[in-house]
């Protein structure tokens, strides 16, 4: 199972679309709604999660069932980063692909797409950046950079393709979705 990891505004939507174009099935909305709803049920909030969230044993069992029943080969839910310590090891045969992006660009993206204030976006990016960094240190994963996809789309897509063992013939098609 391929999981795109990153903050909101870091490029997870682009990354999951690339993975889809490389031949892997994803949720039609690209962000899996069952996983999204499940994570919301843990916090009971509008997902303003700035720190790690502990997950009960009951919820771990529920998450394992969601993973077992998932009909897609790849998914992304940016807020997963707040839950990874308790849930990452429950994902069967994971291939984690992390995307990072320039701090100011992520802040700008959150302000524009999420409608939060710049101050709130800066707080979000600061708190979640440390979670992403800790995730990459603790898990086998591929770390990609948003800017690399813009500089040389085909090369960046090839790196992802190699890591997830995708059909190489799909690389040109996947690279074309990158908007410069």
Buried (B, 14 or more C-beta within 10 A) or exposed (E): BBBBBBBBBBBBBBBBBBBBBBBBEBBEEBBBEBBBEBBBEBBEEEEEBEEBBEBEEEBBEBBBEBBEEBEBBBBBBBBBBBBBBBBBEBBEEBBBBBBBBEEEBBBBBBBEEEEBEEEBBBBBBEBBBEBBEBBBEEBEBBBBBBEBBBEEBBEBBBBBBEBBEBEEEBBEEBBEBBEE
